[in-house]
Amino acid sequence: MTDDQLSDIVDAYLSEAFTALDIIELDHATEGTVGEYAQRLDLCLRIIRAATELRNALELALAEAMPESRMIEGGLRITRERAARSYWKDPDSSERMRAAIEASVSQRLALDVGTGEVDPVRRNLISYAIHELWEVLPAPSALKAGAKKYGLRISDYREFQDGFTIRLSPAEEPDA
């Protein structure tokens, strides 16, 4: 099979997958039993993971193939911009970072500057309040400056990588 034939197959599969997902009516998808809901959700999550992996590979390939940062090709305006990306080092990194922030902040705020001792009751109350606030505060990845203030190294929890952001829009639209 030639590269052109393989490319046509990839395009056809992507088109079929989009068409199949696009015609599903939410009312029909949300009818069924708990088991059917769970199976559909599991399949959707697997599709999202596969689509995300494919998207990342396509963005990288496109960014590397572009001779210029702004182009019009195939009826699309394509813009490539450098971007720093960060990822959690492991599935527990987010929770570990939250716990470290909570411990550092509550320890500092419970410190009696006169005696140099940490009031355990005050520390526990502050820790409890912070723990409750995690429900409404942004994710720790957005708290980089605050974490640094308390001596936490973000690199203990997140990995950083240079990359690109790709934006696509119809070619007839003016630049955004």
Phi and psi restraints in degrees (value plus and minus 20) as a CYANA .aco file:
   2 THR   PHI    -102.9   -62.9
   2 THR   PSI     146.7   186.7
   3 ASP   PHI     -81.8   -41.8
   3 ASP   PSI     -57.7   -17.7
   4 ASP   PHI     -84.3   -44.3
   4 ASP   PSI     -60.0   -20.0
   5 GLN   PHI     -86.5   -46.5
   5 GLN   PSI     -62.0   -22.0
   6 LEU   PHI     -83.2   -43.2
   6 LEU   PSI     -60.7   -20.7
   7 SER   PHI     -82.3   -42.3
   7 SER   PSI     -61.9   -21.9
   8 ASP   PHI     -82.9   -42.9
   8 ASP   PSI     -58.7   -18.7
   9 ILE   PHI     -85.3   -45.3
   9 ILE   PSI     -64.3   -24.3
  10 VAL   PHI     -79.5   -39.5
  10 VAL   PSI     -67.4   -27.4
  11 ASP   PHI     -79.8   -39.8
  11 ASP   PSI     -62.0   -22.0
  12 ALA   PHI     -85.1   -45.1
  12 ALA   PSI     -64.2   -24.2
  13 TYR   PHI     -82.2   -42.2
  13 TYR   PSI     -63.9   -23.9
  14 LEU   PHI     -83.2   -43.2
  14 LEU   PSI     -62.3   -22.3
  15 SER   PHI     -83.6   -43.6
  15 SER   PSI     -64.1   -24.1
  16 GLU   PHI     -84.0   -44.0
  16 GLU   PSI     -61.9   -21.9
  17 ALA   PHI     -83.3   -43.3
  17 ALA   PSI     -65.1   -25.1
  18 PHE   PHI     -82.2   -42.2
  18 PHE   PSI     -66.4   -26.4
  19 THR   PHI     -80.4   -40.4
  19 THR   PSI     -63.7   -23.7
  20 ALA   PHI     -82.4   -42.4
  20 ALA   PSI     -62.9   -22.9
  21 LEU   PHI     -91.6   -51.6
  21 LEU   PSI     -56.7   -16.7
  22 ASP   PHI     -87.0   -47.0
  22 ASP   PSI     -49.9    -9.9
  23 ILE   PHI    -108.3   -68.3
  23 ILE   PSI     -26.8    13.2
  24 ILE   PHI     -90.9   -50.9
  24 ILE   PSI     103.8   143.8
  25 GLU   PHI    -107.1   -67.1
  25 GLU   PSI     112.3   152.3
  26 LEU   PHI     -79.0   -39.0
  26 LEU   PSI     -55.9   -15.9
  27 ASP   PHI     -79.3   -39.3
  27 ASP   PSI     -59.9   -19.9
  28 HIS   PHI     -94.6   -54.6
  28 HIS   PSI     -56.5   -16.5
  29 ALA   PHI     -88.4   -48.4
  29 ALA   PSI     -47.0    -7.0
  30 THR   PHI    -120.7   -80.7
  30 THR   PSI       3.0    43.0
  31 GLU   PHI    -128.8   -88.8
  31 GLU   PSI     114.8   154.8
  32 GLY   PHI     126.0   166.0
  32 GLY   PSI    -184.1  -144.1
  33 THR   PHI    -117.5   -77.5
  33 THR   PSI     150.8   190.8
  34 VAL   PHI     -77.7   -37.7
  34 VAL   PSI     -62.6   -22.6
  35 GLY   PHI     -81.9   -41.9
  35 GLY   PSI     -61.0   -21.0
  36 GLU   PHI     -87.1   -47.1
  36 GLU   PSI     -61.1   -21.1
  37 TYR   PHI     -79.1   -39.1
  37 TYR   PSI     -66.3   -26.3
  38 ALA   PHI     -82.3   -42.3
  38 ALA   PSI     -62.3   -22.3
  39 GLN   PHI     -84.2   -44.2
  39 GLN   PSI     -61.9   -21.9
  40 ARG   PHI     -86.3   -46.3
  40 ARG   PSI     -62.4   -22.4
  41 LEU   PHI     -84.3   -44.3
  41 LEU   PSI     -62.4   -22.4
  42 ASP   PHI     -79.5   -39.5
  42 ASP   PSI     -64.2   -24.2
  43 LEU   PHI     -85.2   -45.2
  43 LEU   PSI     -61.7   -21.7
  44 CYS   PHI     -81.1   -41.1
  44 CYS   PSI     -62.6   -22.6
  45 LEU   PHI     -84.5   -44.5
  45 LEU   PSI     -58.0   -18.0
  46 ARG   PHI     -87.9   -47.9
  46 ARG   PSI     -57.3   -17.3
  47 ILE   PHI     -84.2   -44.2
  47 ILE   PSI     -63.7   -23.7
  48 ILE   PHI     -81.1   -41.1
  48 ILE   PSI     -63.9   -23.9
  49 ARG   PHI     -82.0   -42.0
  49 ARG   PSI     -65.2   -25.2
  50 ALA   PHI     -85.7   -45.7
  50 ALA   PSI     -61.7   -21.7
  51 ALA   PHI     -86.4   -46.4
  51 ALA   PSI     -58.8   -18.8
  52 THR   PHI     -84.1   -44.1
  52 THR   PSI     -63.3   -23.3
  53 GLU   PHI     -82.1   -42.1
  53 GLU   PSI     -64.1   -24.1
  54 LEU   PHI     -85.2   -45.2
  54 LEU   PSI     -63.6   -23.6
  55 ARG   PHI     -78.4   -38.4
  55 ARG   PSI     -67.8   -27.8
  56 ASN   PHI     -79.8   -39.8
  56 ASN   PSI     -62.4   -22.4
  57 ALA   PHI     -85.2   -45.2
  57 ALA   PSI     -61.3   -21.3
  58 LEU   PHI     -87.5   -47.5
  58 LEU   PSI     -60.9   -20.9
  59 GLU   PHI     -81.9   -41.9
  59 GLU   PSI     -63.1   -23.1
  60 LEU   PHI     -84.4   -44.4
  60 LEU   PSI     -66.6   -26.6
  61 ALA   PHI     -82.2   -42.2
  61 ALA   PSI     -62.6   -22.6
  62 LEU   PHI     -85.1   -45.1
  62 LEU   PSI     -65.8   -25.8
  63 ALA   PHI     -79.8   -39.8
  63 ALA   PSI     -61.0   -21.0
  64 GLU   PHI     -92.2   -52.2
  64 GLU   PSI     -50.6   -10.6
  65 ALA   PHI    -103.5   -63.5
  65 ALA   PSI     -37.8     2.2
  66 MET   PHI     -94.6   -54.6
  66 MET   PSI     102.2   142.2
  67 PRO   PHI     -95.7   -55.7
  67 PRO   PSI     -39.5     0.5
  68 GLU   PHI    -153.6  -113.6
  68 GLU   PSI     140.5   180.5
  69 SER   PHI     -97.9   -57.9
  69 SER   PSI     -40.8    -0.8
  70 ARG   PHI    -151.0  -111.0
  70 ARG   PSI     106.1   146.1
  71 MET   PHI    -165.7  -125.7
  71 MET   PSI     139.9   179.9
  72 ILE   PHI    -139.6   -99.6
  72 ILE   PSI     102.6   142.6
  73 GLU   PHI    -171.6  -131.6
  73 GLU   PSI     116.3   156.3
  74 GLY   PHI      38.9    78.9
  74 GLY   PSI      11.4    51.4
  75 GLY   PHI      59.9    99.9
  75 GLY   PSI     -12.1    27.9
  76 LEU   PHI    -141.8  -101.8
  76 LEU   PSI     122.2   162.2
  77 ARG   PHI    -108.1   -68.1
  77 ARG   PSI     102.0   142.0
  78 ILE   PHI    -134.4   -94.4
  78 ILE   PSI     105.6   145.6
  79 THR   PHI    -142.9  -102.9
  79 THR   PSI     109.2   149.2
  80 ARG   PHI    -134.9   -94.9
  80 ARG   PSI     109.2   149.2
  81 GLU   PHI    -151.9  -111.9
  81 GLU   PSI     122.4   162.4
  82 ARG   PHI     -87.0   -47.0
  82 ARG   PSI     123.6   163.6
  83 ALA   PHI    -170.8  -130.8
  83 ALA   PSI     121.6   161.6
  84 ALA   PHI    -112.5   -72.5
  84 ALA   PSI     112.6   152.6
  85 ARG   PHI    -138.0   -98.0
  85 ARG   PSI     129.4   169.4
  86 SER   PHI    -154.4  -114.4
  86 SER   PSI     130.4   170.4
  87 TYR   PHI    -155.2  -115.2
  87 TYR   PSI     129.0   169.0
  88 TRP   PHI     -83.6   -43.6
  88 TRP   PSI     117.8   157.8
  89 LYS   PHI     -85.1   -45.1
  89 LYS   PSI     -56.2   -16.2
  90 ASP   PHI    -173.4  -133.4
  90 ASP   PSI     150.5   190.5
  91 PRO   PHI     -81.5   -41.5
  91 PRO   PSI     -42.6    -2.6
  92 ASP   PHI    -113.6   -73.6
  92 ASP   PSI     -25.6    14.4
  93 SER   PHI     -78.3   -38.3
  93 SER   PSI     -62.2   -22.2
  94 SER   PHI     -80.3   -40.3
  94 SER   PSI     -67.9   -27.9
  95 GLU   PHI     -86.7   -46.7
  95 GLU   PSI     -58.2   -18.2
  96 ARG   PHI     -84.4   -44.4
  96 ARG   PSI     -59.2   -19.2
  97 MET   PHI     -87.0   -47.0
  97 MET   PSI     -62.6   -22.6
  98 ARG   PHI     -78.7   -38.7
  98 ARG   PSI     -65.0   -25.0
  99 ALA   PHI     -84.0   -44.0
  99 ALA   PSI     -59.7   -19.7
 100 ALA   PHI     -86.9   -46.9
 100 ALA   PSI     -61.8   -21.8
 101 ILE   PHI     -82.9   -42.9
 101 ILE   PSI     -67.4   -27.4
 102 GLU   PHI     -77.9   -37.9
 102 GLU   PSI     -67.2   -27.2
 103 ALA   PHI     -85.2   -45.2
 103 ALA   PSI     -64.1   -24.1
 104 SER   PHI     -84.7   -44.7
 104 SER   PSI     -66.3   -26.3
 105 VAL   PHI     -86.4   -46.4
 105 VAL   PSI     -67.9   -27.9
 106 SER   PHI     -85.0   -45.0
 106 SER   PSI     -56.1   -16.1
 107 GLN   PHI     -84.0   -44.0
 107 GLN   PSI     -66.2   -26.2
 108 ARG   PHI     -86.6   -46.6
 108 ARG   PSI     -63.8   -23.8
 109 LEU   PHI     -93.3   -53.3
 109 LEU   PSI     -42.1    -2.1
 110 ALA   PHI    -109.2   -69.2
 110 ALA   PSI     -21.7    18.3
 111 LEU   PHI     -94.6   -54.6
 111 LEU   PSI     105.7   145.7
 112 ASP   PHI    -104.5   -64.5
 112 ASP   PSI      90.6   130.6
 113 VAL   PHI     -86.6   -46.6
 113 VAL   PSI     -43.9    -3.9
 114 GLY   PHI     -92.9   -52.9
 114 GLY   PSI     -62.7   -22.7
 115 THR   PHI    -120.8   -80.8
 115 THR   PSI     -39.6     0.4
 116 GLY   PHI      59.2    99.2
 116 GLY   PSI     -12.0    28.0
 117 GLU   PHI    -120.7   -80.7
 117 GLU   PSI     132.4   172.4
 118 VAL   PHI    -115.1   -75.1
 118 VAL   PSI     104.3   144.3
 119 ASP   PHI     -97.7   -57.7
 119 ASP   PSI      91.6   131.6
 120 PRO   PHI     -84.0   -44.0
 120 PRO   PSI     -53.5   -13.5
 121 VAL   PHI     -87.7   -47.7
 121 VAL   PSI     -66.9   -26.9
 122 ARG   PHI     -81.3   -41.3
 122 ARG   PSI     -64.6   -24.6
 123 ARG   PHI     -79.0   -39.0
 123 ARG   PSI     -63.8   -23.8
 124 ASN   PHI     -86.2   -46.2
 124 ASN   PSI     -59.5   -19.5
 125 LEU   PHI     -85.1   -45.1
 125 LEU   PSI     -63.4   -23.4
 126 ILE   PHI     -84.6   -44.6
 126 ILE   PSI     -63.9   -23.9
 127 SER   PHI     -79.9   -39.9
 127 SER   PSI     -63.4   -23.4
 128 TYR   PHI     -82.5   -42.5
 128 TYR   PSI     -63.8   -23.8
 129 ALA   PHI     -82.8   -42.8
 129 ALA   PSI     -64.1   -24.1
 130 ILE   PHI     -82.2   -42.2
 130 ILE   PSI     -64.1   -24.1
 131 HIS   PHI     -77.9   -37.9
 131 HIS   PSI     -61.6   -21.6
 132 GLU   PHI     -88.2   -48.2
 132 GLU   PSI     -56.5   -16.5
 133 LEU   PHI     -88.4   -48.4
 133 LEU   PSI     -41.5    -1.5
 134 TRP   PHI     -78.2   -38.2
 134 TRP   PSI     -42.1    -2.1
 135 GLU   PHI     -88.2   -48.2
 135 GLU   PSI     -44.1    -4.1
 136 VAL   PHI    -139.8   -99.8
 136 VAL   PSI     -31.5     8.5
 137 LEU   PHI    -100.5   -60.5
 137 LEU   PSI     137.6   177.6
 138 PRO   PHI     -85.6   -45.6
 138 PRO   PSI     145.3   185.3
 139 ALA   PHI     -81.0   -41.0
 139 ALA   PSI     131.8   171.8
 140 PRO   PHI     -76.0   -36.0
 140 PRO   PSI     -47.2    -7.2
 141 SER   PHI     -81.8   -41.8
 141 SER   PSI     -44.1    -4.1
 142 ALA   PHI    -107.6   -67.6
 142 ALA   PSI     -22.2    17.8
 143 LEU   PHI    -126.4   -86.4
 143 LEU   PSI      11.4    51.4
 144 LYS   PHI     -78.3   -38.3
 144 LYS   PSI     -67.5   -27.5
 145 ALA   PHI     -83.6   -43.6
 145 ALA   PSI     -63.5   -23.5
 146 GLY   PHI     -82.9   -42.9
 146 GLY   PSI     -59.4   -19.4
 147 ALA   PHI     -84.7   -44.7
 147 ALA   PSI     -61.4   -21.4
 148 LYS   PHI     -82.9   -42.9
 148 LYS   PSI     -58.1   -18.1
 149 LYS   PHI     -77.8   -37.8
 149 LYS   PSI     -53.3   -13.3
 150 TYR   PHI    -118.3   -78.3
 150 TYR   PSI      -4.0    36.0
 151 GLY   PHI      61.4   101.4
 151 GLY   PSI      -5.6    34.4
 152 LEU   PHI    -108.4   -68.4
 152 LEU   PSI     118.9   158.9
 153 ARG   PHI    -114.7   -74.7
 153 ARG   PSI      95.8   135.8
 154 ILE   PHI     -78.6   -38.6
 154 ILE   PSI     -53.3   -13.3
 155 SER   PHI     -85.0   -45.0
 155 SER   PSI     -33.7     6.3
 156 ASP   PHI     -91.4   -51.4
 156 ASP   PSI     -40.3    -0.3
 157 TYR   PHI    -138.0   -98.0
 157 TYR   PSI     -46.5    -6.5
 158 ARG   PHI    -147.2  -107.2
 158 ARG   PSI     129.4   169.4
 159 GLU   PHI    -124.7   -84.7
 159 GLU   PSI     119.9   159.9
 160 PHE   PHI    -133.1   -93.1
 160 PHE   PSI     123.4   163.4
 161 GLN   PHI    -169.1  -129.1
 161 GLN   PSI     114.6   154.6
 162 ASP   PHI     -96.9   -56.9
 162 ASP   PSI     124.1   164.1
 163 GLY   PHI    -181.0  -141.0
 163 GLY   PSI    -177.5  -137.5
 164 PHE   PHI    -152.7  -112.7
 164 PHE   PSI     132.0   172.0
 165 THR   PHI    -129.5   -89.5
 165 THR   PSI     112.0   152.0
 166 ILE   PHI    -132.3   -92.3
 166 ILE   PSI     109.1   149.1
 167 ARG   PHI    -136.2   -96.2
 167 ARG   PSI     116.8   156.8
 168 LEU   PHI    -141.7  -101.7
 168 LEU   PSI     119.6   159.6
 169 SER   PHI    -170.4  -130.4
 169 SER   PSI     138.9   178.9
 170 PRO   PHI     -77.3   -37.3
 170 PRO   PSI     120.9   160.9
 171 ALA   PHI     -81.5   -41.5
 171 ALA   PSI     -47.5    -7.5
 172 GLU   PHI     -98.5   -58.5
 172 GLU   PSI     -31.3     8.7
 173 GLU   PHI     -96.0   -56.0
 173 GLU   PSI     123.0   163.0
 174 PRO   PHI     -90.0   -50.0
 174 PRO   PSI     140.6   180.6
 175 ASP   PHI     -76.1   -36.1
 175 ASP   PSI     119.8   159.8
